[in-house]
Amino acid sequence: MRIRDWDRPLKVRLFGEFFSNLSFWMVFPFLAIYFASEFGTSMAGILLVISQVFSVAANLIGGYCADRFGRRTMLFFSATVEGAAFILFAFANSPWLDSPMLSFVAFTIAGIAGSFYHPASQAIVADVVPEHERSTVFSVFYTSINISVVIGPIVGAVLFFQHRFVLLLVAGIIFCLVGLALRMLTEETLPEEMKKQLVAKGGNGWKQVVIDQVKAYGLIVKDRVFLLYVIAGILLAQTFMQLEMLIPIYMKEVIDKQVLGNFFGREWSITGEGSFGILLSENGLLVVLLTVLVSRWMSKYPEKWVFFLSSFLYMIAMLIFPMTANFWVFLIAMAIFTFGELATVGLQESFVSKLAPADMRGQYFAAASLRYTIGRTIAPLVFPLVAWIGFTWTFVILAVLAIVSGFIYLVMFKEYEKRQKEIVA
């Protein structure tokens, strides 16, 4: 399915999200370093856990709201709130005020707003794209995100530490403009009949809405295949979430200033922050260049073995990182890490869309993203873990979690295949 054949809501989302993601990736990769330097490593971990608890709740409510109030409404609301949060973040780092705690509050609000955004965003694809095309569309969005990952960290490595106020202010304005574009240039994709049914179900006040919400997610939890999918995803998230948490702190710790070699008659060196920015850009560049190629390659193999391969490669990457302080070896580890990421691009959301009933797509996608929200909630616990057992054993534990997730995926697909046989019979 070519981009020119997409519906307008998808096109606006694609281009709007590129600019908002570019702004996000100029800031987000360096927040772990920022909070660790301001509050200390252990306290930063605790604060990040607290912020993600709110994001988990928002993610669940966001799925309900996407099905109740509409996809477009939730996209506009979340983008503009996230923009306001970045502007507040800028104010907390302005020439008039320097407040790490207010920065943390703004970061938390931005995370909550983002949790409202994603269920509605993913549900739009399920609404307007035929099932056999969804994997391709999700892959295009994933590629768009990673183009911003190529550019954002390199620019952010300079601007975040030297011109933080201007960077955060511009990011906030961009998010607000994206919200307006989503409001004015897109149409609602939520089927009207579905909306009427959900309004009727929740028409007895907020208490009834909460009860219905709990019942809806109760039904999802009873879906054994889906539950295994979420559990495996949460365990695996402990590895790839460290790209934003443990890995930047580790690289800052082990690379003070490392000489890379003599090129063009000049000695080139790199700092920990700079090396992390390059690794993130490597990750994004490989995704941009190889997503389509790897997705086509992986489509030739059974899904269950592709999911297992992804977990296995994450495990290998986690074992390589603590073995050395050499920047060139880090580049190899990141390449393996990225291939693990690429193996399941498009497959994950496509798999959720197969499991989700039409009238619960928003809630299923919201529950599926618990892999990330709960995973992100637990992931900062590596900070006190590092203080207790050190970097090496922390990476080993993450590697074990990755391979355990792979075996859970195998069990999940066994259950899924059994279900499909029962349906056919």
Secondary structure, DSSP 8 states (H G I E B T S, - for coil): --GGGS-HHHHHHHHHHHHHHHHHHHHGGGHHHHHHHHH-HHHHHHHHHHHHHHHHHHHHHHHHHHHHT-HHHHHHHHHHHHHHHHHHHHHTEETTEE-HHHHHHHHHHHHHHHHHHHHHHHHHHHHHS-HHHHHHHHHHHHHHHHHHHHHHHHHHHHHHHHSHHHHHHHHHHHHHHHHHHHHHH----S-HHHHHHHHHHT-S-HHHHHHHHHHHHHHHHH-HHHHHHHHHHHHHHHHHGGGTTHHHHHHHHH-SEEEEEEETTEEEEEEHHHHHHHHHHHHHHHHHHHHHHHHHHHTTS-HHHHHHHHHHHHHHHHHHGGG---HHHHHHHHHHHHHHHHTTTTHHHHHHHHHS-GGGHHHHHHHHTHHHHHHHHHGGGHHHHHHHHHHHHHHHHHHHHHHHHHHHHHHHHHHHHHHHHHHH-
